[in-house]
Amino acid sequence: MMSQTNKISKILKWLDNEKLKDRLEIETSKNKLIQEIKSFDKKELFIKEKVKKDSIWLKIRKMIWGN
C-alpha cells in the first residue's frame, strides 16, 4: 500500500513539474511575440493609399455609358 502511494506521489510531482515547465514556456513565447510586435514600425504597417475619387462628370458618364 505504501509503495502505491509513493508511486502516485511521484507521478503527481512529475505532473506538477511538467505543468510548470509548460507555463514557463508559454510565458516566454508570449513575451517573445509581444517584443516582435512592438518592434514593427507602425507607419509601415498602416500605409494609407490615396483613393482616386471620380469627378461628378465622370460619375454621370459612367451612369450613361456604363463602365
N, C-alpha and C positions, 0 to 999 in steps of 0.2 A: 504494500500500500504506500509506503514511504517513497519508494523509487518511482512509483506512478506520479505522485505529487511533485517530486523533484523534476521529473521529466516534463510535466506540464508547466512547471515554473520556468524551466529553461526555455521552453517554446514561447511562452508569453514574453519573456525577457527579450528573446530574439526578435519577436514581432514588434515590440516597442522600439527596439533599436532600428529596425527597418523603417518603421513609420517616421522616426526622427530623421533618418537619412533622406527619405523621400521629401519630407517637409523642407529640409535644408536645401535640397537640390531644386525644388520648386521655387523657393525664395531667391536663390541665386539666379535662376533662369529669368524670373520676373524682373529682378534688378538689372540684369544684363539687357533685357529687352527695353526696359524703361530708358536706360542710358543710350541705347541705339536710337530710340525715337527722339530723345532730346537732342541728339547730335545733328538731326536733319535741319536744313535751313528752311524756315517757314516760307520765305519768299519764293524759293524754288518749287516748293510743293503746291502752292496755291497761286499759280500764274493765271491771271485773268486775260483771256483772249478778247480782243476787241471784236464786237459783233457789228457787222456791217448792216446798217438799217437802210431799208429801201425808202426812197422818197415817195411822197403821195402819188406823183405821176407814174412812178414805176409800179406801184400797187394797182393803180387804175388800169395801166396797160396789161398787167398780169391778169387782172379780172376779165378784161375784154378779150385778150388774145390767148389766154391760158398761160402756161409756163413760159 
